[in-house]
Amino acid sequence: MKENLSTFEKCLSRYGHSYRCAASAFFIIGFMPFLPGIKPTRKDMDLRMSKGTIKKVAGPLVIAEGMRDANMFDVVRVSSQRLIGEIIEIHGDKASVQVYEETSGLGPGEPVESTGAPLSAELGPGLIGSIFDGIQRPLDDIMQQTGTRLTRGVEIPSLKRDKVWHFVPSVKAGEPVVTGDVIGVVQETEIVKHYIMVPYGVEGTVVSIAEGDYTVTQTVAVVQGADGKKNEITMLQKWPVRRGRPYKEKLSPDMPLVTGQRVIDTLFPIAKGGVAAVPGPFGSGKTVVQHQLAKWAEADIVVYIGCGERGNEMTDVLNEFPELKDPKTGYSLMKRTVLIANTSDMPVAAREASIYTGITIAEYFRDMGYSVALMADSTSRWAEALREMSGRLEEMPGEEGYPAYLGSRLAQFYERAGRVKTLAANPREGALSVIGAVSPPGGDISEPVSQATLRIVKVFWGLDAQLAYRRHFPAINWLTSYSLYVDTMEKWFNTKVESDWTSLRARMMHLLQEEAELEEIVKLVGMDALSAPDRLKLETARSIREDFLHQDAFHEVDTYTPLEKQRLMMKLILEFYDVSSQTLADGVLIDKLISLPVHERIGRFKYTPYDRVKAEYDEVVREIHTQVSELAQQKEEF
């Protein structure tokens, strides 16, 4: 190969032999920064930076001509204001660009310039505790520079370039490393260690590495490959947001993501690395459920995406999260949280990108070996952004105007979740769990976004407006919700908690289902028509609903329930049912059983602090047996 070949020609010789047209080679050039051993030259940059002019402006959609050399999903700069956008469609030399900023004032003839690289997230120290917009622009830095109003065309790096981090190496010079290996550690916050990993496509021998204070762009290590090429490694990596980060192996979802929320952990559990949907109408408590999961779920890192939410709701999140105390460490919850705020009044195109930005950041922490929980609130607003852009592109509409590819786009997002073994010589185990809120119009889950989501996710927490109106929270309807992880996690619950967990859960579900059937009879013929055993079932089901499923998110004890306490609560309710069933068979009146004082103690058991749970449980069980026995004796004496 000649010495003066450009990197573009080298790319063709290495990767382009199987391609039949030059356009494919230009696609390769677009991904040069992510290919091993390839670094673009200035000549290649000029080749890739296609320049055109605006032909048409339609809201957030700009049609540019003269863009024949550009690629799909290239980031572009539009007009002299350098508004950021992304190419989403190409016809000949015309490119359709979705602009992530307000396009008012733009007109034909203004310049459009492609950067030649896809929309990418910056990954490195400084992510935790930050608040970004949908395309990872730091909102706090923008406010300091431009004030409280977002200024168009602002160019601020996602991660601070001047902040210094203390880097502690975990390998030595001369040691071999491969993609995904940890070469050092940065203490990012008091509770999060940020592991600096070998970037994708780099492997070889460490030539130099040293402890010290560095910015994210300074070289912390040099790795020499088998071909003799030296790769300088910084603490900053970039990754295209629309491509999932690779891993070695995906593991079975057989471990629960414990949340401390009884209706979730007991009846409809989600696995670590699982996916769940929380559909519900306005006011049914979607946001509170996600806040509870963010605070209490057994996740090391939380990524919260406010995708098209109301500005006041997002303001509440931004105000509350710094004040929430992490129950495990006592520090602010923001010390392990990344927030992405894209409110409903922000440009619609950025809303579409926000969930990809969020899940790319979440995958990055998963690759460090952390358990990550991602909350997307809400995917309905994201789907509306898809619908608007699809309409402006004049694509053939599908059901209710949504694009025909709605289902596949949702699947691409949710399928990036999972519990995996990471890329490394000694693989770590990381998990990314995704909980997506869905806001169906009028609470009608037969609409396309809800139905497309249900075909993908394995956990459905159906929020019910009627339960919310009755002040039953969390308002998850136990008759319509389901979890397909129950069978795969049965062994874990029976081993790690107690062998009777699955049977207790099954009995409670059966009583709740029987209650629904009996209530239909009561509506027709009245309560008096029921037999005593059926009335006892109704009373027990009421106790399950009010004493077990109802949970006060703002009570210092009831807000979180450990698994062992959940099990004892189930046993207590079913103990009363079993003892009362036996006594009914001996002729005791159902009205006297229902009015026993022990009911109040069963109801207040959920407010018992965990260190007193076992003693209180034993006392209440003794009281159940004592009071029911006294009833039986009174009947015999009578």
N, C-alpha and C positions, 0 to 999 in steps of 0.2 A: 504494500500500500504506500502511495507517495506521501512524502513528509508534509506537503502543503495541502492535503485534503482537509476540507472543512469538517466540523463535527457532524454537520448535516449529512455529508457524503459517507462518513464513518458509520453513522446510524443506518444509512441505507445498506451498507455492506454487511452490517451485523444483523439488522432486524428486518430489512426491507425486501429480502430476496423472495419472500412468499407473497408479496403484494404486487398487484398488477397495474397499479396506477400511482402517479406521483402524489395524488391526494392522500393516499394511505401513509405515505412517507411524511407528509406534513402533519398528519395525526400523531405520528411517533414523536416528531419534533415538539409538539405541544406537551408531551409527557416526559420530555428530556430530564427535567429536574428530578424525576422519580425513578429513572432507570439507572442501574448500577454501572459505575465507571464512566458515565457520560456527563460532560459538563458543557453547556452551550457556549459557543463563542459569540463575539459581537456580530459576526457575519450571519450566524444562525438567528440571533435576536432580530436583526433587520429583516431576515426572511420571514420570520413569524409575525412581526408586528404589522399586520395588514392594516392599511388606512383607507377609509372610505368617507362618504358623506351621507347626511340624513336625507332621505327621500320623503318620509311620511312619519307623523307623530300621532299615535292614538292612545292617549292616556299614558300608562306606564310602558306601552309597547312602541318601540322606534324601529322603523324599517330603514336600513342603511344599504346603499349600493356601493359597488367597488370593493366588496369584501370577499372576493373569490378565494383568496389565500387563507382566510380565517377558518377556524375549526369549530365544531359544535362544542358548546359550553365554555368557550373562551371568555375570559373577563375582558370587557372593553371599557374605554373611557369615552364618554359622549360629550360633544361640544367643547367650547373653550372653558366651560366651568368644570370639566372633567368629572361629570357624573358617572358613577360606577354602574355597570350593567353586565349582562351575561347573554351570550348568543344561544337561542333556544330553537332556531329553525334556519335552514339555509336553502335557498332556491337559486341556482346559478351563481351570480355575483351579488345577490341580495340576501342580506342576513336580517332576521328578526331578533331584536334585542329587548329583553325585559330589563328595564331600568329600575334600580333599587332606590331611587330618589325621586322627588317631585319633578315632573317634566314640563311644568307650565313655563311658557316663554321660549321653549325650543322651537326651531323652525327648519325648513328644508335648507340644505346647503352647508349646514354646520358639520364640523369634522367628527368622525368616529374612528377611534384607534384601538386595535386589538393588542392586548398584552401578550398573547400567545400562550397563556397558561390558564388552566381551569380555576374556578372559584375554590380557594383553599383556606383551611383553618390554620392559624399559627398555634403551635402546641409547645408548651414549655412552662417553666416557673412563672407564676403571675396569674395563672388562670383562676385559682381558688380565691373566692371572695370578690371576684370581678363581676361587673354588670355590663353585658354586651347587648348590642342590637342584633337584628336577624342575620347580619353578615359579619358579625364579630368585630364591630367597631366599639371601642370602650366608651360607654356613655359618660362616665365620670371625667375622663380626659377631654372629651368633646365639650362638656359643660365648662370646664376650666378655660378652654381655649376660645369658645364661641358664645358662651352664655347658656341660658336655659332653653333656647330654641335651637333645634337642629339646623345647621347651616349646610346648604347643598355643596357637594364637591369637596367636603373636608377630607383630608388624607392624613389619618393618624394610625400608626401601627397598633395592632391588637394588643401586643405585649410591650411593656415599657422597655425602651432601649437603653435608658440611662440607669435603671435600677440594678444594683449589684447583689449577687447571690453567692453564698458561701458553698463551694463545691467540694465534696469529700469523695475521693476516688474509692471504688470498691474492687478495682483490678490494678495490676502493676504492668509496667513496661515489659514487653516480651511475651505476655500472655495472649493466646488466641481468643478471638471473640467472633460471634456471628450476629446476624440480625436479631434484635430483640434482647440481647444480653444487657444487663445493667452494668454500666461502667462507673457510676457514681451516684451520690445522693445529695439532694438539697432539702433542707428543712424549710418547706414553703410556708406552713403555718405551725402553730403550736401542736396540732394534732395530725398533720399530713406531711409525710415524707414524699418528696417528689423524686422518683427514680429516673435518672437520665439513661436512656436506652440507645443502643446502636441503631441508626436509622435503617429503614428498609432498603435492601440492595447492597449493604456494606458488610463485608466480613474480611478477616485477615488477622494480623498481629498488631498489638498495641505498640507503637513506636515511642510515644511520649504521652504522659498524663501527670498532672500535678494538682495538689490541693491548693485552693486559693479562692479569692473573690473575683467573680467574673460577671459581665453582663451576658444576656442571652445570646448575643451575636459573636462573642469572643470564643476562640477555639479553646476547648478544655482537654481535647485528646486528639492524637493523630493515629489512624489505623492504616497499615500498609497491606494492600491486597496481594493475592498470589501473582498478579501481573506486574507487581512493583509499584503500582500507582498508590499514592498517599492520599487518604481521605481525611480532611479536617472535620472534626465533629464539634458542633456547638450545642448549647442547651436548647436551641430553637429548632423545631422541625416544622415542616409544612406538609399538609395532606389534603388532597382533593376531597371536598365534602361529600360528593355524590358517589364515591367509591368506598366500600366497606374496608376497614383495616384487616389485613390477613391474620390468620391464626393457624396453629398446628392441628388442632382437633377440637371438635365440638362435643361436649359431654352431655350425658342424659340429665334431664331436669328432675332429679330425685331428692333434692334438698329444698325445704321451704324458705322463702324470704319472710322471716318472722316479723310481724308488724305490731304486735301488741293489741290489735283491734280484733275483738272476739269474733264478730261475724265473718271476718276475713280468715283469720288463722284457723278457726274451727270448722266453719262450713264451706268456705270457698277460698282455700289457700292458693297463693301464687308461688311458683318455684323460683329459686335463685336462677337468674337468666331467663325467666319466663316473661310472657307478655299478657297484659290485661287491658280491658276496656272498661271505662266508667261512663256509660251514657246516662243522661238524665236531663230533665227540663230545667228551666231557670228556677233558682231557689231551692233545688233539691239537695244541695250540699256537696257538689263535685269538688269545689275548691278546698273546702274544709277537709274532705277525705284526703286530697292530695297533700295538704299541709301536714296532716297527721302521719301520713306515710313518709313524708320527707323528714319529719322529726323523729319518728320512732322505728322505722324499718331498719333491719340489720344491714345497713349499707354504709360503707366507708365514705363514699362520695355521693353527693346529690347534684344532679343537673336538672334545673327547673326551666322549662321553656314556656314563656307566656306568648302563645302564638295567636295573635289577633284578638287578645282579650281586651276588655274595657280598660280604659286608662286608670279609673279609680280602683279597680280590682288589682291591677298590676302595681299601683302605688301602695296598696295595702301589703302586698307581698314584699315589696322593696323596704317598707317600713318595719314589717313584722319579723322577717327572717333575721336581720341583725340583732333583734331583741330576744329572739327565741334562744333558750339555753339548750345546748346539746346535752341530753340526760346522761350520756355515757362519760363525758369529759368535763362538763360544767362550763365550757367555753361557748361563745356565740355559734349558732348553727352555720353562720356564714363562713366559719373557719374550715368547713368542708363542703361548701356549696358553690356552684357556678350558676349564675342567673342570666338568662337570655330574655330580654324584654322587647317584644315587638307588638305594640298595642294596635288596636283596630284603626287608629287614625294615621298610622305610619304607612308608607307606600306598600301596596298590596304585593308587589313582586318580592320584596324582602321577607314577607310572611312565608312565602313558598320555600325560601332558602333556609329559614330559621331552624326547622326541625333537622335538616341535614347538618347544619353547623353544630347544633346541640349534640346529636348522636355521634358525630366525629370526635368531639371533645370527650364524650363519655367512653367511647372505644379506646381512646388514648389512655385514660386512667384504668380501664379494664386490662389493658396490656401490661400495666405495672403490677397486676395481681390483685387489684382492689375489687370489692363488690360495689358496683355502681347502680344507683336507682335513678332512672330518667323519668321525669313527669312532663308530659306534653299536654298543655291546656290551651286551646283544644284543637284536635285534628279536624273538626268541622270547619273552623275558620281557615285552616290550611287548605282544605278541599274547596272552599269558596274562592280562595285565591287561584287555585288551579282552574276553576270554572271560568273565572273572569279572564285569565290569560288565554285560555282555550278559545273563548268567544272572540277575543280580539284577533286571534290567529285565524279565525274563520274555519276552525276545525268542525267536523261533523259531531254534533252534540249527542250524548248518550241520555240515560234516564235523568229527568229533571234538570237537563242542561249541563250536567257534569260531563267531563270528557270520558271517552270510552276506556281510557287507560287508568281511571281512578283506582280500580282494584289492584292493578299491578304496582302502581306507585305506593299505595298503602302497604302492600306486601314487601316491597323493597325496603321500606322504613322499618317495619316490625321484625323482618327476618334478620336484621343486624343485631338483635338481642341474642343472648345465649350465655351459657357457662362454658368456658373454653380453656384449653391449654395454649399458652401463648408461644409465639416464635422465640426460641432461645435454646442454647445448648442444654440448659436445665430448665425446662418449661415451668412457668408459674401457672397457677389457676386463678382466673379472673371471671367475674360474672357481670353481665349488663342486663338489668331487668327494666322493662319499659312499661309504663302505665300511661295510657292515652285516654284523656277525657274526650267525650263526644257530646256535642250539644245539638241534638236533633230538634228541628223546629216543632214547637208544641209538644215536645216529649215523645214524638212518634218515631219509634225505632225501626219502622218499616221503610224509612227513607234510605236512599242509596249509600250514604257514608256509613251509617250504623250497620247496614247489612253487609257491606264490603268488609268492614272491620271485624264483624262476627265470624266471617268465613276464615279469618286469619288468626285471631287471638284464641287462647285456650282458657281464659278466665273472663267471665262476664259478671260485673257487679252492676246490676240494673237498679238505678236509683228511682224511687217512686215518689211522685209529688204528693200522693195521699198520705204516705207515711210522714213526709216532711211537714205537711199541714197539721198532722197529729203530734208534732214535735218529737217524733221518734227518729233519733239520729244515732249512728249513720243510717240514712234512709235506704239501705240496700234491701231490696225485696227478695226474701228467702225462697219465694216460689218461682221466680223467673230467672234468678241468678244461677250460675253454675261454674265449676272448675273442673277441667279435664286433667288436672295434675294430681287429683286425689289418689288415684290408684298407684301411680308411680311413687308417691311420697308416703304411702301407707307404712312401708317397712321403717322409714325414718322415724315417723311419729311413734310407732309401736315400740321402737328400740330406744330412742332418745328421750321420750317422755314417759310413756307407760304402755304396757301391752293391751290395755283396754281402751285406748284412745279412739280407735276406729269404730269399735262397737258402740261406744257412748255417742259419738257423732251420728252414727246411723240411726240410733234410737231417737235422738232429738229431731233429726230430719223427718223421720217417719211420723212423729207426733205432730209436727208442724203441718205436714201434708194432710194428716187425718183431720186436723182442726179446720182446714179450708173446706173439706168435704162436709164436716158437721155443721159449719156455719151456713151452708146452703140449706140444710134441713131446718135449722133454727129460723132462717128467714121465711120459710114456707109454713111451718107448723108451730113455731115457738119453742122456747127452752124446755117447757114442761114435758114435751113429747120425748125428750132424750132419756135414755136409761142412766142410772147412776154411774156406771163405768165410762159412758161417753161424756158425761158432765165432768168427771174427773180428768179425762183427756183434755177437755177444753180448758180446765183450770191449770193443768200442767203446761199446756201450750202457751197460755197467757203468761205464766211465770217465766217460760223460756224467752218470750218476746220482751217482757218488761224488765226482768231481772238479769238476763244474760245478753240478749242481742242489743238492747238499748245501752249506749255507752256515752258518758259525758266527756266530751273532748276538753272541757275547761275545768274539770275536777282534778286536783293534784294526784289523787290515787287512781281514780277510774279511767283517766286518760290513757293509761298503758296497763295491760294485764299480761304477765308472764304465762307461758304455756302451762306450767304446773298449776297455777291458780285457775286458769281456764278449765283444766281437767277437774279440779275439785268443785268448781261451780256446777259443771255438768253433773257430777256424781251427786251433789247435794239435791238438785232439782229432781233427778231420777230416783234418788233414795226415798224422797217423800212420796213420789208416785207409786213406787213398788210397795212400800209399807201401807199406804192408803188403799191400794188395790186389794191387798190381802184382808184388810179390815172391812172393806166394803163387802167382800164375800162372806164375812161373818155377821153381816146385818147392820153395821153402823150407818147412820144417815149421812148422805153426801153433804148436806148443808152444814152439819157440825164439823165435818172434816175441812171444808172450805174456809170456815171462820176460825180455825185454830190460830193462836197468837204466833206460832212458829213461822208463819208465812212472812211476817215482817222481818224476822231475822234472816230468812233466806234472801229476801229482797235487798237487805242492807249488807249482805256478805261481800258484794263487789266493792264496797268502800273500805274494806279491811286492808290495812297496810300489809305488804307481802311478808314481813317478818313475823306477823301474828296470824297468818292465814291457816297454818296447820292446826294450831290450838283452837282457833275459832271454828274451824270445820268440825273438829271432834265434838265441841260443845253443841253445835247446832244439830249434829246427827243424834247425839244423846237426847236433845230436846224433842226432836221429831219422834223418836221411839217412845219417850216418856208421855208426851201429850196424846199420841195416837193410842197407846196402851190404856191411858186413863179413860179415853172415850169408850174403848171396848169394855172396860170394867163397869163403867156407868151403865152401859147397855145391858150387861149381864145382871147387874143389881136391880135394874128396872124390871 
